[in-house]
């Protein structure tokens, strides 16, 4: 697949913009990447996503696709020669979609909430949401991975991409709070999974360094970690 | 398909619980329906959706599937003998998913916000969000339906089900505000579509009467229309 056919508009700091790039890497599809300055977005971005005016956007054969998980599903359906991202078993596919929605709709807001809590109570609630969510995902990993390395089995799949894209900001949240949310004792499955995910060839060059991401977060997110979500 | 294979847990007042039922009707699949008392939910509900403890839930061959749009996609993938709910063209499929996500994540909160605004400013913002969203969907209908009766073409599809399930509460919101949000002048495409949708055999026995729904809303939703969402 020639690079000119596929273009991704994103930003190195954006977890959700990492998703289509990982998916394309897993599928072994070349693409062109356009780094957006989010303080001065490109004409192409406004034209391609007039409803949300947000990254990530994938442009495929001159047509835009928006919303990270919709893009990942589109990539899975269009580039069928690479490994499947969603399970072929339909019940397992619904289960992967369920946990992906859980991560974006519920777990992420707890991760976000740990960054800049206004009160001790807010901080405690966010940490409780974050850790209880990780406990659920730890248990889900056991069932879904069936003893293999990833939620997707032998290779990175839809749910790996959904959760894994937040690992950079999870590390930032760990640094800010001085706590380890994923560790060998509480979440041994996720601990091993996170290591494998970050060192996978489809991910390792995309995962931002925690130190750089922390600097960025401190400079840009006075309201919390999540200003760039979607 | 025997009714015993498929069971839906829902409530007559819930827009999102209507979605799997419409999808099964379009596919001509029999199912058993269990009306949940949301003040005293069943054991089966808690067991089947321990994460959210919410309707709708579909139980298929003793396995639960949760989240309305995930259930609708599952129904589309499992029961392939009926009409397709999602477009077969992959770009059109991504487009249907985009607008469905827009409706649930953005447009719905405006609909919800019109019900019990705390200030005139809040009311104006909600009405602006609701009507500008409908203007976008009016334009989208023209492109997506390609001159046919539904977003899904000749028959009701994924996006019809997503938006159409909110028509009952849209009428409640219209009654409460004394405004017509969908009408022949501002949104002629959606006006015709809403009529066709509500009189379709797969929908008409499921769409609650506005008067009954209004009574229910006044009794139950002091905080707004959306307490039962998901």
Interface residues (C-beta under 8 A of the other chain):
Chain A: X51 X60 X63 X65 X66 X67 X70 X71 X73 X74 X77 X78 X90 X91 X93 X94 X97 X98 X101 X102 X136
Chain B: X51 X60 X63 X65 X66 X67 X70 X71 X73 X74 X77 X78 X90 X91 X93 X94 X97 X98 X101 X102 X136
